[in-house]
Amino acid sequence: MNSTKIFRFGQDVLNGREEQVIIIKELLDPAYGCYVWPSAFVLSEYIWAQKDLFRDKTILEIGAGTSLPGFLCASLSPETHVILTDRPDVPQILENIREGARLNGLMSSAENRKAEEDDDKPLRQNVWVRGLKWGEIFFQCDDDREEGLLKLLRDIEQSGKQLDWILGSDTFYDPKDFEDIIVTIAYILTHHSPNAKFITSYQERSSKRSIQYLLDKWKLESRQISLESFNFDYNKYTTNLSPSSSDDEEESINAESESMDISEDDDLDSLEEEDLLTGHKDEAAYSASLHSIFLIEIWKPH
């Protein structure tokens, strides 16, 4: 069964504080990118804490999956240009990103909407959803169309933009992909956006899965960003998020950043109007994963 989660960043506006709500749709699918993973919580909390750095910028998210960080960036302002990318060979991930963008109101203005059905409404002109294979700079399609990273970077340039940030949450999952990811980042920083930085959150699943040797090989520098530096609160996410197979249970995190599982049949408006139900604490739910997640900033020295 597909499920939908609501993530809240900031305090309730009734208390005089800014709040942002992001809706994430998960698919019952074997593909990793159809689910939101704990690394996305860490990256998104960093973006929210440092939102002035990302507002009105041009941002590429690689391996976007359910796109929690990317949607949060796009929600910061209408001028923020966000490119959400994932595997071109898994079309259900890309379609889920498009659906998620619509759920979060990232559609073009009413004047530009020509379709009557929500599913057909175009996305905001500066919210792109693209297929992108890591490590593949360029390839030619059978019909002579150019695809790949080179085409994407050319499209960004033709829009008068240059990347400011590259984001990735839990992209360093499968070791066979590690160098392809670094090659992609190194190419962008060397040939397109020398001042851009790559912010990635990843879970250390083995001490043998270091990326440092690849950073050295491709002449990239890095620094670790302490989660304490932006007051990441582990307790916010150590709540049992009940699977939506139980349509009667809705639980959330009663904290500054909240998440909640709901079924597709639930009324989002009514859920937002009423006080969210406080979920019972289950510190084993995400605690172990969150404490093994690192946030890294990577750049190309000049």
Sequence and secondary structure as in RCSB ss.txt:
>XXXX:A:sequence
MNSTKIFRFGQDVLNGREEQVIIIKELLDPAYGCYVWPSAFVLSEYIWAQKDLFRDKTILEIGAGTSLPGFLCAS
LSPETHVILTDRPDVPQILENIREGARLNGLMSSAENRKAEEDDDKPLRQNVWVRGLKWGEIFFQCDDDREEGLL
KLLRDIEQSGKQLDWILGSDTFYDPKDFEDIIVTIAYILTHHSPNAKFITSYQERSSKRSIQYLLDKWKLESRQI
SLESFNFDYNKYTTNLSPSSSDDEEESINAESESMDISEDDDLDSLEEEDLLTGHKDEAAYSASLHSIFLIEIWK
PH
>XXXX:A:secstr
  EEEEEEEE  GGGT  EEEEEEEE SSSSGGGS  HHHHHHHHHHHHTHHHHTT EEEESS TT HHHHHHHH
T TT EEEEEE TT HHHHHHHHHHHHHTT B  GGG   SSGGG  B TTEEEEE  TT   EE TTS EESHH
HHHHHHHHTT    EEEEES TTSGGGHHHHHHHHHHHHHHT TT EEEEEEE   TT   HHHHHHTT EEEEE
 GGGGT  GGGT B    TTSTT   B  SSSEEEEE TTS HHHHHHS   B  B TTTTHHHHTTEEEEEEE 
  
